[in-house]
Amino acid sequence: MSEETKALHFIEHIVEEDLQNGMSKEDLRFRFPPEPNGYLHIGHTKAIGISFGLGERYNAPVNLRFDDTNPAKEEQEYVDAIKRDITWLGYTWANELYSSDYFQQLYDWAVQLIKNGKAYVDSQSSEEMRIQKGTPTEVGTNSPYRNRSVAENLDLFQRMKDGEFPNGAHILRAKIDMEDPNMLMRDPIMYRVMHAHHHRTGNNWCIYPMYDWTHGESDYIEQVSHSLCSLEFKPHRKLYDWFKEQVYPLSAEQYPLIPKQREFARLNLSYTIMSKRKLLKLVEEGVVSGWNDPRMPTISGLRRRGYTPNSIRKFIEKVGVAKRENVIDVSLLEFCIREDLNKTAPRVMAVLDPIKVVITNYPTDKEEWLEAENNPEDAAAGSRKVPFSNEIYIEKEDFKEEASTKFFRLKLGGEVRLKNAYIIKAEEVVKDGNGNITEIHATYTEDTTKKVKGTLHWVSVKHAVQAEVREYDRLFIDEAPDSHESKDFMEFINPNSLKIIEAFVEPSLAEAKVGEQFQFQRLGYFNVDEDASEGKLVFNKTVGLRDSWAKAKPKENTNPNQQKPQQQNQRKAISVIQQFGKKYTNLPEEKQAKVRAEILELAKEVSYEELEPLFGTAVKKAGTRIGAMLTLGVLLEKGLKKNEAINDFIEKALEDKNELLVAEAAKL
């Protein structure tokens, strides 16, 4: 087996097998079929990536088809948003199609099914139908209208179409088997009466086809070769095939190819809701400002927050195509945007929680414009000038009046380096009547060759530009907010998911345009929000420099008595390193040395994306942080370049009380 074949996911294997069994490559055709009843979300990107990815791989057309069969919930706004999102992701569809294009053909086929004794008009109430349909463990019973004559069924169905009956008076059902173990096969509904305005067909129709009848037949009309959908549609496959078997003899000459439905595991993301119905509820109840609120998992929300098409496509690639459902940690998505923006985002300085520093030995009437590198990851990014004066803002948390020797930021009597500028030493503080520090007085030196361990970002007070910064946290505080039977998902809304900050940014950002992205040094990645206007800067925080939620992840509830002996050998290297770290600081010196050697060996199998979430490990878990530091050392030796997250992790470790951790960090 070649390396290329090994890299194929299981759907590609299906396609390859079909080609080997005689299917022409010219017959390959795929589609992405959203329902225009809401905005696309991150879960849809997997289906988009699979279908359009196959199109790119095999140079085959991919249709964008809107399955618009329910006018009560569908709007042109959603159609436009879906097209905009797919285009933004970088995909191009071959044809823009609508299931409503096929309403007449679907109706004609339904009439033929009635004539063939395969469909009938049922006049029961919805409650009567529910009872007679049975349960998964009890067979259903036939409708009293199941044996209506063909003539009566044709007459009623025509009158349904003509608008003679109110909503709910009659439905058209397929005549299959009320005792089938698959409840979807128990005479499913094909049409219902619905007097509603359709966003494309207007009031031309007052009966609308059901999704299961429309979806498969639309695939058939378009001659889609492989109908790909998520696992929840697997039980529908039997019905999908049954409908095809009924219409194929009617149109085999016009439509010779029969589509093949195959299912893949959908994308489930921790701390995230994927139901469009529930997302709509968030919008309607004002929990968020709209479908494109940066806290929403919609593609438009992610775009507004600052996510890039490349980061989302990379995320889908890393998730892969699987046959079994699983939950992907949202930190992987955050890792992907960090990795992408680290390469492209210009570095700038901003202070979100300012305190003033007065440099007493710097002339009050002097100002300098100092050289600052735009992006160390991109040599072509060049540099810019940042102004320096005798008064600057720094972050409040970067100063302590009294601190231990392991605090490497600014403290009284201590020195720090100002990024792109001088070294300063804090001499005294000014306090208000309540004892709160209002100013720090410091002195500077032009000798920038001195070795100091801390480096701070800053903004010149007289040049600072005021900006609104919207700092986002996860919208839900529960990892699976819609998985609790006894609780509504709304109970898990994070009340602190949005924090609005009045910040100061360097003057180079005064003319920043909507959508532009930056790294605020030592703070994270930010982009200019669409609410920004001339004279009013508004930034969204896209993501921090490191995973601040890693320490909040729930521990696995494993019963050691049920653990299989071979399970330890199957665990990922990073998991074993974490396990070693839990006991590391309590081990005797000899045992510690042995475990250290084992961690260094395991570290060779760890990727940076697996390691980075450990940067947020709680301070009290020093052993785990030591394990992470040792692993980081191995990765750096293998050629990994330091980034802001790595530097921040090392800097915080150097400030730790644990001497073993400080010693390992000092080596890096």
TORZA-539357 format. One record per residue (C-alpha): x, y, z. Coordinates in steps of 0.5 Angstrom, whole numbers, padded with zeros to 4 digits, always signed. Example, Ala and Ser with C-alpha at 12.3 -4.5 7.8 and 13.67 -1.06 7.14 Angstrom:
+0025-0009+0016 +0027-0002+0014 
***
This chain:
+0000+0000+0000 +0003+0007-0002 +0004+0013+0003 -0002+0016-0001 -0007+0011+0000 -0005+0010+0007 -0007+0018+0008 -0014+0017+0005 -0020+0018+0010 -0025+0012+0009 -0030+0017+0005 -0024+0017+0000 -0023+0010+0000 -0030+0009-0002 -0029+0014-0008 -0023+0010-0010 -0026+0003-0009 -0032+0006-0014 -0027+0008-0019 -0023+0002-0019 -0030-0002-0020 -0032+0002-0026 -0034+0008-0024 -0032+0014-0029 -0028+0020-0026 -0033+0024-0030 -0039+0022-0026 -0036+0024-0020 -0040+0030-0017 -0041+0032-0010 -0046+0037-0006 -0046+0041+0000 -0054+0042+0002 -0055+0046+0007 -0062+0048+0010 -0063+0056+0009 -0066+0056+0016 -0060+0059+0020 -0053+0061+0020 -0048+0056+0018 -0044+0054+0025 -0037+0051+0026 -0040+0044+0026 -0042+0045+0018 -0035+0047+0016 -0033+0039+0017 -0039+0037+0012 -0036+0043+0008 -0029+0041+0008 -0031+0034+0006 -0035+0035+0000 -0031+0041-0003 -0024+0038-0001 -0027+0032-0005 -0028+0036-0011 -0021+0039-0010 -0018+0032-0010 -0022+0029-0016 -0023+0036-0020 -0030+0034-0019 -0036+0039-0019 -0039+0041-0012 -0046+0044-0012 -0049+0048-0007 -0056+0046-0006 -0061+0049-0001 -0066+0044+0001 -0071+0050+0002 -0077+0045+0004 -0080+0049+0010 -0082+0056+0008 -0084+0057+0015 -0077+0057+0018 -0073+0059+0011 -0071+0066+0009 -0067+0070+0004 -0062+0073+0009 -0060+0065+0011 -0059+0064+0004 -0054+0070+0003 -0050+0069+0009 -0049+0061+0007 -0046+0064+0001 -0042+0069+0004 -0039+0064+0009 -0037+0059+0004 -0034+0064+0000 -0030+0067+0005 -0028+0060+0007 -0024+0060+0000 -0029+0055-0003 -0032+0055-0010 -0039+0051-0012 -0040+0049-0019 -0048+0051-0019 -0052+0054-0014 -0058+0050-0014 -0065+0050-0010 -0069+0044-0008 -0075+0048-0010 -0072+0048-0017 -0075+0041-0017 -0082+0042-0014 -0086+0040-0020 -0081+0034-0021 -0082+0032-0014 -0090+0033-0015 -0090+0029-0021 -0086+0023-0018 -0091+0023-0012 -0097+0022-0017 -0093+0016-0020 -0092+0013-0014 -0100+0014-0012 -0101+0011-0019 -0096+0005-0017 -0100+0004-0010 -0094+0006-0007 -0097+0012-0003 -0103+0015+0000 -0107+0021+0003 -0108+0020+0010 -0113+0024+0014 -0111+0022+0021 -0109+0028+0026 -0102+0028+0028 -0104+0025+0035 -0107+0019+0032 -0101+0018+0027 -0096+0018+0033 -0100+0013+0037 -0101+0008+0030 -0094+0009+0029 -0092+0005+0035 -0085+0005+0038 -0078+0002+0037 -0080-0004+0041 -0087-0004+0038 -0089-0005+0031 -0094+0000+0028 -0101-0001+0026 -0104+0001+0019 -0108+0007+0018 -0115+0007+0017 -0114+0011+0010 -0108+0006+0008 -0113+0002+0003 -0116+0008-0001 -0117+0007-0008 -0112+0010-0013 -0117+0015-0016 -0119+0017-0009 -0112+0019-0007 -0110+0022-0014 -0116+0026-0013 -0115+0028-0006 -0107+0030-0007 -0109+0034-0013 -0114+0038-0009 -0109+0039-0003 -0104+0042-0009 -0110+0046-0011 -0111+0049-0004 -0118+0046-0002 -0116+0044+0005 -0113+0048+0011 -0106+0046+0014 -0106+0039+0018 -0112+0036+0014 -0109+0031+0010 -0102+0029+0008 -0099+0024+0003 -0095+0018+0006 -0091+0013+0003 -0094+0006+0003 -0088+0002+0006 -0088-0003+0012 -0092-0001+0019 -0088-0007+0022 -0081-0005+0020 -0076-0004+0025 -0073+0002+0023 -0079+0007+0025 -0077+0012+0019 -0080+0006+0014 -0087+0006+0017 -0090+0010+0012 -0086+0016+0012 -0090+0023+0011 -0088+0025+0004 -0092+0032+0003 -0096+0036+0008 -0101+0042+0007 -0098+0049+0009 -0100+0055+0007 -0094+0059+0007 -0090+0064+0003 -0084+0061+0000 -0078+0066-0001 -0077+0063-0008 -0083+0060-0011 -0088+0065-0007 -0095+0063-0007 -0094+0058-0012 -0095+0052-0008 -0099+0050-0001 -0096+0043-0001 -0089+0042+0001 -0085+0036+0000 -0082+0033+0007 -0074+0033+0007 -0073+0025+0007 -0077+0025+0000 -0074+0032-0003 -0066+0031-0001 -0065+0024-0004 -0069+0026-0010 -0065+0032-0011 -0059+0028-0011 -0062+0024-0016 -0064+0029-0021 -0057+0033-0020 -0054+0026-0021 -0049+0027-0015 -0045+0021-0014 -0044+0021-0007 -0049+0024-0002 -0045+0025+0004 -0048+0027+0011 -0047+0026+0018 -0048+0020+0023 -0055+0022+0025 -0058+0021+0018 -0055+0013+0018 -0062+0011+0020 -0065+0015+0014 -0061+0011+0009 -0066+0005+0008 -0071+0010+0006 -0066+0014+0002 -0065+0008-0002 -0072+0006-0002 -0075+0012-0005 -0069+0012-0010 -0072+0005-0012 -0079+0008-0014 -0076+0013-0018 -0071+0010-0022 -0075+0006-0026 -0079+0012-0028 -0073+0016-0030 -0067+0012-0031 -0066+0014-0038 -0066+0022-0036 -0062+0020-0030 -0058+0014-0030 -0053+0015-0024 -0056+0013-0017 -0053+0016-0012 -0050+0013-0006 -0051+0016+0001 -0045+0015+0006 -0044+0018+0013 -0039+0021+0017 -0038+0023+0025 -0041+0030+0025 -0036+0035+0029 -0038+0036+0036 -0034+0042+0040 -0034+0042+0048 -0037+0048+0051 -0041+0049+0044 -0048+0049+0042 -0049+0046+0035 -0056+0046+0034 -0059+0052+0030 -0065+0052+0034 -0062+0053+0040 -0057+0058+0037 -0063+0062+0034 -0066+0062+0041 -0060+0065+0044 -0061+0071+0038 -0068+0072+0040 -0068+0072+0047 -0062+0077+0047 -0057+0073+0050 -0052+0075+0044 -0053+0081+0039 -0054+0077+0033 -0052+0071+0029 -0045+0074+0028 -0044+0076+0035 -0037+0074+0036 -0039+0069+0042 -0043+0065+0037 -0040+0059+0034 -0043+0061+0027 -0038+0062+0022 -0040+0069+0021 -0039+0070+0029 -0032+0067+0028 -0030+0071+0022 -0032+0078+0026 -0028+0075+0032 -0022+0075+0028 -0021+0067+0026 -0018+0066+0019 -0021+0062+0014 -0014+0058+0014 -0014+0057+0021 -0021+0054+0021 -0019+0049+0015 -0013+0047+0019 -0017+0046+0024 -0022+0041+0020 -0016+0038+0017 -0013+0036+0024 -0020+0034+0027 -0020+0029+0021 -0026+0024+0018 -0028+0019+0023 -0034+0014+0023 -0035+0015+0030 -0038+0021+0034 -0033+0024+0039 -0032+0031+0042 -0027+0036+0040 -0024+0040+0045 -0025+0047+0043 -0018+0049+0045 -0015+0045+0039 -0019+0051+0035 -0016+0056+0039 -0009+0053+0038 -0010+0053+0030 -0012+0061+0030 -0006+0062+0035 -0001+0058+0030 -0004+0062+0024 -0004+0069+0027 +0003+0068+0030 +0006+0068+0023 +0002+0074+0020 -0001+0079+0026 +0003+0085+0027 +0006+0086+0034 +0003+0092+0037 +0003+0095+0044 -0003+0096+0048 -0005+0097+0055 -0012+0094+0058 -0011+0096+0065 -0007+0102+0066 -0003+0105+0071 +0002+0111+0070 +0009+0111+0070 +0013+0117+0071 +0020+0117+0069 +0023+0122+0073 +0030+0123+0070 +0027+0123+0063 +0026+0130+0060 +0019+0132+0061 +0019+0136+0054 +0023+0130+0050 +0020+0125+0046 +0023+0120+0042 +0021+0115+0036 +0024+0108+0037 +0024+0103+0032 +0020+0097+0033 +0020+0090+0030 +0013+0089+0027 +0013+0081+0027 +0019+0077+0028 +0016+0071+0025 +0016+0075+0018 +0022+0078+0016 +0019+0082+0010 +0014+0085+0015 +0019+0091+0017 +0019+0095+0023 +0015+0102+0025 +0016+0107+0030 +0013+0108+0037 +0014+0114+0041 +0017+0114+0048 +0016+0120+0053 +0017+0121+0061 +0010+0118+0062 +0008+0111+0060 +0002+0106+0062 +0004+0099+0064 -0001+0094+0066 -0003+0094+0073 -0001+0087+0074 +0006+0088+0072 +0008+0092+0078 +0008+0090+0085 +0010+0094+0091 +0013+0088+0095 +0015+0082+0091 +0019+0076+0092 +0026+0075+0088 +0022+0071+0083 +0017+0076+0081 +0021+0079+0075 +0016+0084+0073 +0017+0091+0076 +0017+0092+0083 +0020+0098+0088 +0028+0098+0087 +0027+0093+0081 +0029+0094+0074 +0025+0091+0068 +0026+0092+0060 +0021+0096+0057 +0020+0093+0050 +0023+0096+0044 +0026+0102+0049 +0030+0103+0056 +0031+0099+0062 +0027+0103+0068 +0028+0102+0076 +0022+0103+0080 +0024+0108+0086 +0017+0110+0089 +0010+0110+0089 +0004+0115+0089 -0002+0113+0093 -0009+0116+0094 -0013+0117+0100 -0015+0110+0100 -0008+0107+0100 -0009+0105+0092 -0003+0106+0088 -0004+0112+0083 +0003+0113+0080 +0010+0109+0080 +0016+0114+0080 +0022+0111+0076 +0028+0112+0073 +0031+0110+0066 +0038+0108+0064 +0040+0109+0057 +0045+0103+0058 +0040+0097+0055 +0046+0092+0055 +0044+0090+0062 +0041+0084+0064 +0034+0084+0067 +0030+0078+0067 +0023+0082+0066 +0020+0085+0059 +0014+0089+0059 +0010+0092+0054 +0008+0100+0055 +0004+0106+0051 +0007+0113+0052 +0001+0117+0055 +0001+0123+0051 +0001+0119+0045 -0004+0114+0047 -0010+0112+0043 -0016+0110+0047 -0020+0104+0045 -0026+0100+0047 -0023+0093+0048 -0028+0087+0048 -0026+0081+0052 -0029+0075+0050 -0030+0068+0055 -0033+0062+0053 -0041+0063+0052 -0042+0057+0056 -0039+0055+0063 -0041+0047+0062 -0037+0043+0057 -0043+0040+0054 -0049+0045+0056 -0054+0041+0052 -0053+0034+0055 -0057+0035+0061 -0063+0032+0061 -0066+0035+0067 -0063+0042+0066 -0064+0047+0060 -0058+0049+0056 -0059+0056+0058 -0058+0055+0065 -0050+0054+0063 -0050+0061+0060 -0043+0064+0062 -0045+0071+0065 -0038+0074+0064 -0038+0072+0057 -0036+0079+0055 -0032+0084+0059 -0032+0091+0056 -0025+0095+0057 -0023+0102+0056 -0016+0101+0054 -0010+0105+0051 -0006+0103+0045 +0000+0106+0041 -0002+0111+0036 +0000+0107+0030 -0007+0103+0031 -0011+0110+0030 -0012+0109+0023 -0013+0101+0023 -0019+0098+0019 -0025+0094+0020 -0022+0087+0020 -0015+0088+0021 -0011+0083+0026 -0006+0085+0031 -0002+0081+0037 -0002+0086+0043 +0004+0084+0046 +0004+0079+0052 -0004+0080+0052 -0006+0076+0046 -0009+0077+0039 -0014+0082+0037 -0018+0085+0031 -0022+0091+0029 -0029+0090+0030 -0035+0092+0025 -0037+0097+0030 -0031+0101+0030 -0032+0108+0026 -0027+0114+0025 -0025+0117+0032 -0027+0110+0035 -0023+0104+0035 -0026+0098+0037 -0022+0091+0038 -0025+0084+0039 -0020+0079+0043 -0020+0073+0038 -0016+0069+0043 -0010+0069+0048 -0003+0067+0047 -0004+0061+0051 -0010+0056+0053 -0012+0059+0060 -0018+0054+0060 -0013+0048+0061 -0013+0048+0068 -0021+0048+0068 -0021+0042+0064 -0025+0036+0068 -0021+0030+0070 -0023+0023+0067 -0027+0019+0072 -0023+0013+0071 -0025+0007+0075 -0018+0004+0076 -0020-0003+0078 -0023-0003+0071 -0017-0001+0067 -0014-0006+0062 -0007-0008+0063 -0005-0006+0056 -0009+0001+0057 -0002+0005+0059 +0002+0003+0053 -0004+0005+0049 -0004+0012+0052 -0001+0018+0049 +0006+0020+0051 +0003+0027+0053 -0002+0024+0058 +0004+0019+0061 +0008+0026+0062 +0002+0029+0066 +0001+0023+0070 +0009+0023+0072 +0008+0030+0073 +0003+0029+0079 +0008+0026+0083 +0015+0029+0081 +0016+0034+0086 +0014+0028+0092 +0019+0023+0089 +0026+0022+0092 +0032+0025+0088 +0034+0018+0085 +0027+0016+0083 +0026+0024+0080 +0032+0023+0076 +0029+0016+0073 +0023+0020+0072 +0026+0026+0069 +0030+0021+0064 +0023+0018+0062 +0020+0024+0061 +0025+0027+0056 +0025+0020+0052 +0017+0021+0052 +0017+0028+0050 +0020+0026+0043 +0013+0023+0041 +0010+0030+0043 +0007+0035+0038 +0007+0043+0040 +0000+0043+0039 -0001+0037+0045 +0004+0041+0049 +0001+0048+0049 -0005+0047+0053 -0001+0045+0059 +0002+0052+0059 -0004+0054+0063 -0004+0049+0068 -0005+0051+0075 +0001+0054+0079 +0000+0049+0085 +0001+0043+0080 +0009+0045+0079 +0010+0037+0077 +0006+0038+0071 +0009+0044+0069 +0016+0041+0070 +0014+0036+0066 +0011+0041+0061 +0018+0045+0061 +0022+0039+0060 +0018+0037+0054 +0019+0044+0051 +0026+0044+0052 +0026+0037+0047 +0022+0041+0042 +0026+0047+0042 +0032+0043+0041 +0029+0039+0035 +0028+0046+0032 +0021+0049+0035 +0022+0057+0035 +0020+0061+0041 +0013+0065+0041 +0010+0069+0045 +0006+0063+0049 +0013+0060+0050 +0016+0066+0053 +0010+0067+0057 +0010+0060+0060 +0018+0061+0061 +0017+0068+0064 +0012+0065+0069 +0016+0059+0071 +0022+0063+0073 +0017+0067+0078 +0015+0061+0081 +0016+0059+0088 +0018+0052+0086 +0026+0051+0085 +0026+0045+0081 +0021+0049+0076 +0025+0055+0076 +0032+0051+0075 +0029+0048+0069 +0026+0054+0066 +0032+0058+0067 +0036+0053+0062 +0031+0055+0056 
***
